[in-house]
Amino acid sequence: MALLRRRRRTPIGGETYRDADHALMPIPPTGGLVSAQLRNVEGRPLPGVTVAVIETGGLRRVVTEAVTDPFGFYTAAVPSGTYTLRAALGGYSTLTRDIIVGRGDHAALGALTMAADQGSTRPSPGEWVIDDAHSRLGFVARHIALSRVYGQFTRFRGSIQIAEDIEDSSIDVVIDAASIETHNAQRDAHLRSQDFLAVDDHPQLQFSSTRFAVRSGNSWTIDGELSIRGRTNDVRLDTTYLGTQSWNGTRIGATATTSLHREHFTLNWQQMVARGIPVVGSTIQIHLDVQAVLQL
């Protein structure tokens, strides 16, 4: 069986790629491999790019489709033939390459650069108010290291101030601490108690941004300060901008994720089960889905 270190020129009418000698899988004897690394114009790997290998003739059938790994790499085994590789990611222009895959060959495309989509619409400057009916502030916690507990805050308000220079923008959000909900009344009451959020003494959670940066394409980084139970700590939101739509006004959408450590906010209650396993995990995963409406 051939090894991946065997290299072949594969783009039709294009340059020879020379940056893909990593070995990820054996080459099938009746087909070949396609591999590439997707990067942005700054040379940073792009995870989550949807890559499809499409037949060039007939029905243009998609032979295989997958997403790049955290390091931007993509590898697939396909039958021998002539194909178009298509790479797509929100905020970037779709990239295509024509390739030939021979029996026992490795179509090593190397590093492929995806340019930001200049036609993608950024939010218009102005105030955008978060629509709580179409937004979700969710979290996930581990329970006795066996399962996950999913919850959310159901009452919150906030606004996004979009500036002419997107990096001068800001976000402020206020969350009703008592609105925490995990679909278990006994657990929810415990989370509102002095052991956790102490909602009688600290009725609100607050987030205010301190830095707003566009990494590339539709990938943003929003740094800010989160206050829980009277303790304030820095938080970084890894944000994906989803674009603009018209529906009952002009709307923008975004998703964001981050991780919090309970102890940083004096949420120190803990109980152990056998072998020192905590009832509630220390790290809380935060998942945000946000719609906001432009104020006229």
Residue pairs with C-beta under 8 A, 6 or more apart in sequence:
1 26
1 27
1 29
2 26
2 27
2 29
2 104
2 105
2 106
3 23
3 26
3 27
4 21
4 22
4 23
4 24
4 25
4 26
4 27
4 33
4 35
4 106
5 21
5 23
6 27
6 104
6 105
6 106
7 18
7 20
7 21
7 106
7 108
8 102
8 105
8 106
8 107
8 108
9 16
10 17
10 99
10 100
10 101
10 105
10 107
10 108
10 109
11 17
11 97
11 98
11 99
11 109
12 82
12 98
12 99
12 100
13 98
14 97
14 98
17 36
17 108
17 109
17 110
17 111
18 110
19 37
19 108
19 110
19 111
20 35
20 36
20 37
20 106
20 108
20 109
20 110
20 111
21 108
22 35
22 73
24 33
24 35
24 73
24 75
25 33
25 75
25 77
27 33
27 77
27 104
27 105
27 106
28 77
28 104
29 103
29 104
30 79
30 80
30 103
31 77
31 78
31 79
31 80
31 101
31 103
32 77
32 78
32 80
32 101
32 102
32 103
32 104
32 105
32 106
32 107
33 75
33 76
33 77
33 78
33 101
33 105
33 106
33 107
33 108
34 53
34 74
34 75
34 76
34 78
34 83
34 85
34 99
34 101
34 107
34 109
35 73
35 74
35 75
35 76
35 106
35 107
35 108
35 109
36 51
36 73
36 74
36 85
36 87
36 97
36 108
36 109
36 110
36 111
36 112
37 45
37 68
37 71
37 72
37 73
37 74
37 110
37 111
37 112
38 45
38 46
38 49
38 51
38 68
38 72
38 74
38 87
38 89
38 95
38 112
38 114
39 45
39 46
39 72
39 111
39 112
39 113
39 114
40 46
40 92
40 113
40 114
40 116
40 216
40 217
41 113
41 114
41 115
41 116
41 216
42 216
44 215
44 216
45 68
45 70
45 71
45 72
45 73
46 68
46 72
46 89
46 92
46 114
47 67
47 68
47 69
47 70
47 71
47 72
48 67
48 68
48 89
49 67
49 68
49 72
49 74
49 87
49 88
49 89
49 92
49 114
50 65
50 66
50 67
50 87
50 88
50 89
51 65
51 66
51 67
51 68
51 74
51 76
51 85
51 86
51 87
52 62
52 64
52 65
52 85
52 86
52 88
53 62
53 63
53 64
53 65
53 76
53 78
53 83
53 84
53 85
53 99
54 60
54 61
54 62
54 63
54 83
54 84
54 85
54 86
55 61
55 62
55 63
55 81
55 82
55 83
56 82
56 83
56 84
56 98
57 82
60 84
63 78
63 79
63 83
64 76
64 78
66 74
66 76
67 74
68 74
74 87
78 101
79 101
80 101
80 102
80 103
80 105
81 100
81 101
82 98
82 99
82 100
82 101
83 98
83 99
83 100
83 101
84 96
84 97
84 98
84 99
85 96
85 97
85 98
85 99
85 109
86 94
86 95
86 96
87 94
87 95
87 96
87 112
87 114
88 94
88 95
89 114
89 217
90 120
90 217
90 218
90 240
90 241
90 242
90 243
91 116
91 117
91 120
91 216
91 217
91 218
91 219
91 241
92 114
92 115
92 116
92 117
92 216
92 217
92 218
93 114
93 115
93 116
93 117
93 118
95 112
95 113
95 114
97 109
97 112
99 107
99 109
100 107
101 107
114 217
116 216
116 217
117 217
120 217
120 218
120 243
121 243
121 244
122 166
122 241
123 160
123 162
123 166
123 241
123 244
123 252
123 294
124 162
124 244
124 250
124 294
125 162
125 163
125 164
126 161
126 162
126 294
126 295
127 159
127 160
127 161
127 162
127 294
127 295
128 159
128 160
128 161
128 162
128 252
128 292
128 293
128 294
128 295
129 158
129 159
129 160
129 292
129 293
129 295
130 156
130 157
130 158
130 159
130 160
130 173
130 290
130 291
130 292
131 251
131 291
131 292
131 293
132 155
132 156
132 157
134 291
135 156
135 288
135 289
135 290
135 291
135 292
136 152
136 287
136 288
136 289
137 152
137 153
137 156
137 175
137 286
137 288
138 150
138 151
138 152
138 286
138 287
138 288
138 289
139 150
139 151
139 152
139 284
139 285
139 286
139 287
140 148
140 149
140 150
140 151
140 284
140 285
140 287
141 148
141 149
141 151
141 280
141 281
141 284
141 285
142 148
142 149
142 280
142 281
142 283
143 149
143 279
143 280
143 281
144 273
144 277
144 278
144 279
145 277
145 278
145 281
149 182
149 187
150 182
151 180
151 181
151 182
151 183
151 191
152 180
152 181
153 175
153 176
153 177
153 179
153 180
153 181
153 205
154 176
154 179
154 181
155 175
155 176
155 178
155 179
156 173
156 174
156 175
156 176
156 179
157 173
157 174
158 171
158 172
158 173
158 174
158 207
159 171
159 172
159 292
160 169
160 170
160 171
160 252
160 292
161 169
161 170
161 171
162 169
163 169
163 170
166 212
166 214
167 212
167 213
167 214
168 212
169 209
169 212
170 208
170 209
170 212
171 207
171 208
171 209
171 212
171 222
171 224
172 206
172 207
172 208
172 209
173 206
173 207
173 208
174 204
174 205
174 206
175 204
175 205
175 206
175 207
176 203
176 204
177 192
177 197
177 199
177 202
177 203
177 204
177 205
178 192
178 199
178 203
180 188
180 191
180 192
180 197
181 188
182 188
182 191
190 196
191 197
192 198
192 199
194 201
195 269
196 267
196 269
197 205
197 228
197 229
197 267
198 229
201 229
201 230
202 228
202 229
202 230
205 226
205 227
205 228
206 226
206 227
207 224
207 225
207 226
207 227
207 235
208 224
208 225
209 222
209 223
209 224
210 223
210 224
210 225
210 234
211 221
211 222
211 223
211 224
212 220
212 221
212 222
212 223
213 220
213 221
213 222
213 223
214 220
215 221
218 240
218 241
218 242
218 243
219 238
219 239
219 240
219 241
220 239
220 240
220 241
220 254
221 236
221 237
221 238
221 239
222 236
222 237
222 239
222 256
223 234
223 235
223 236
223 237
224 234
224 235
224 237
225 232
225 233
225 234
225 235
226 232
226 233
226 234
226 235
226 260
226 265
228 265
228 267
229 265
229 266
229 267
230 266
231 264
231 265
231 266
233 264
233 265
235 258
235 260
236 258
237 256
237 257
237 258
237 288
238 256
238 257
238 258
239 254
239 255
239 256
240 254
240 255
240 256
241 252
241 253
241 254
242 252
242 253
242 254
242 255
243 252
243 253
244 250
244 251
244 252
245 251
245 253
248 293
249 293
249 294
250 293
250 294
251 291
251 292
251 293
251 294
252 291
252 292
252 294
253 289
253 290
253 291
254 288
254 290
255 287
255 288
255 289
255 290
256 286
256 287
256 288
256 290
257 285
257 286
257 287
257 288
258 286
259 283
259 284
259 285
259 286
260 283
260 284
260 286
261 282
261 283
261 284
262 268
262 280
262 282
262 283
262 284
263 282
269 280
270 278
270 279
270 280
271 278
271 279
271 280
272 278
272 279
273 279
